[in-house]
């Protein structure tokens, strides 16, 4: 396999993912750099570093959970909890207040 500088240092052209995000590699979403240029100096990341960070994110989350979380939940579990609490509050009538 030959080394080509452009392959390692020039990311694919960004594609809009939303009004504020772009994607350059599959499953890599970034804040659109144009929205940050005014406040933050933008750096060029080599492709290998972007992919290294992306591929290591699950290892990092696993480490953080193992060291700091008493419990971990999925997004769907969290939504179910919130919906159950909301339904519970809707079924409980408000406390009766007597006139002053």
LUMDREN-55870 format. One record per residue: residue in one letter; y, x, z of N, C-alpha, C in turn. Coordinates in steps of 0.001 Angstrom, whole numbers, plus 500000, padded with zeros to 6 digits. Layout:
<sites>
aYXZYXZYXZ ...
</sites>
This chain:
<sites>
x498819500854500000500000500000500000501233500892500000 x502135500629499135503336501450499052504457500848499891 x505321501701500358506466501285501171507648501041500258 x508254499867500401509469499579499639510548499186500623 x511626499931500625512724499699501544513189498248501485 x513342497701500291513865496338500172512935495319500813 x511612495553500756510678494616501373510795494634502892 x511076495789503451511140495930504897512495495564505480 x513553495705504712514896495577505274515717494423504733 x515256493774503705516015492662503154515208491383503338 x515644490508504246514888489266504434515022488370503214 x514102487431503066514240486464501981515555485703502139 x516075485141501071517326484392501190517164483225502162 x518177482980503002518062481878503959518082480527503252 x517290479608503783517280478240503278517741477325504398 x518619476370504098519084475454505153517911474668505743 x517877474596507075516863473796507770517512472564508395 x518800472666508701519593471552509213521050471933509009 x521957471168509604523380471482509456523754472781510158 x522943473202511136523297474380511923522233475464511912 x521128475243511216520033476217511245519593476591509835 x519074477814509731518485478289508479517100478855508795 x516304478996507759515009479649507903514889480705506817 x514345481862507195514148482938506230512671483228506026 x511898483124507087510449483302507039509823481992507505 x508580481710507122507946480471507606507958480415509137 x508386479304509675508414479048511119509423479901511878 x510376480513511187511433481280511851512745480559511587 x513270479928512637514521479188512523515606479948513264 x516777480034512661517901480750513252519155479902513127 x520078480111514062521391479496513910521998480082512642 x522604479238511849523219479700510605524256480771510947 x524058482006510465524978483100510811526436482809510468 x526671481980509464528064481655509099528794480955510227 x528046480241511093528671479545512213529039480495513348 x528477481684513332528709482630514431529595483802514045 x529815484021512755530547485204512295531907485358512955 x532539484252513256533883484289513848533861484895515261 x532750484700516001532694485116517396531765486297517661 x530731486450516845529715487463517117529502488322515880 x529573489631516062529292490552514971527828490404514567 x527569490157513308526205489938512837525546491269512477 x524296491414512869523528492611512551522432492242511563 x522045493203510775520909492993509883519652493426510623 x518665492558510638517383492868511257516388493200510159 x515622494247510329514570494490509342513498493397509466 x512839493097508378511821492056508374510761492284509445 x510310493530509567509232493802510528509663493463511948 x510948493631512275511402493347513636511501491837513874 x511985491110512885512026489651512993510620489097513187 x509680489578512381508303489093512470507642489547513767 x507964490739514246507425491219515526507875490306516662 x509158489973516680509693489092517728509041487715517630 x508948487182516427508353485863516246506893485852516697 x506141486866516323504719486897516661504483487152518149 x505461487716518843505297488018520270505790486892521175 x506399485858520624507022484839521478506003484088522329 x504798483846521806503795483143522606503285484034523741 x503130485330523475502737486260524542503796486260525640 x505056486257525239506146486269526216506137484980527042 x505982483837526373505929482569527101504737482521528046 x503579483006527597502400483030528471502666483873529709 x503305485028529527503618485906530655504592485218531611 x505637484589531067506620483900531905505951482769532691 x505099481985532035504411480897532725503518481435533836 x502790482516533557501882483085534556502634483605535777 x503848484089535581504590484703536678505589483780537374 x506058482746536704507149481964537279506922480455537328 x505941479935536618505773478480536557504711478009537540 x505056477017538328504064476387539194503192475459538354 x503761474958537273503062474019536396503704474098535018 x502911474003533987503460473925532632503054472594532026 x503930472024531232503662470741530587504003470849529107 x503342470029528324503678469970526904504851469014526724 x505462469058525575506563468142525287506115466693525345 x504909466408524839504431465020524848504158464550526281 x503677465447527157503478465068528561504814464760529226 x505817465560528935507139465359529510507740464035529051 x507610463727527778508131462462527253507419461283527910 x506104461378528058505342460294528696505809460087530135 x506073461189530856506574461079532235507924460385532277 x508814460784531399510161460207531363510084458727531004 x509254458383530020509120456972529632508520456138530761 x507544456700531489506934455971532610507961455726533710 x508785456731534005509834456564535021510854455524534576 x511228455551533314512196454576532805511632453166532900 x510354452999532535509725451672532614509654451206534064 x509369452122534973509298451782536399510658451300536906 x511721451975536497513066451589536936513489450249536340 x513024449939535137513366448661534512512668447498535211 x511457447736535735510703446651536362511116446382537797 x511842447313538391512304447134539790513666446476539757 x513800445298540375515130444641540361516120445443541201 x517384445374540835518396446094541615518477445510543025 x518868446311544010518959445787545367519981444666545458 x519683443681546317520579442532546502521773442956547373 x522925442594546918524129442926547699524754441624548176 x525077441576549433525737440380549957527241440503549725 x527873439386549651529329439377549435530028439897550671 x531099440648550514531829441173551688532555440108552458 
</sites>
